């Protein structure tokens, strides 16, 4: 069975590494490190979920050009309360605040993709040593 595609639009290499490691057992993950790359990827592929860093100025473009995609957008946000309120006004599927719990990200992406959100995590990411290694890597970024 083919894996659903997820677009991760974030310019933080540590976040991208962690999210890719988390999602790859169940999803094909495409990464866009800037808004132009994200827009091009959205033109060429159908994504089950879109993870978008709140600092990436893509919400206006999606609202204006591809509003049907907003229901699949999960915003990764390290933002103040007023910014979170502004983001909610776009009608996105959800907002995941940073620092985030990996289980929350996986559950939200599964739900957006129409998969069982309660399925157990699997693969080498379950190792506590792997989680600690990734957390340390992200912390140093």
Helices and strands as residue ranges (DSSP letters): E 4-9, H 13-23, E 27-32, H 35-44, E 49-53, H 59-65, G 67-72, E 73-77, H 81-88, E 94-97, H 102-112, G 124-126, H 128-140
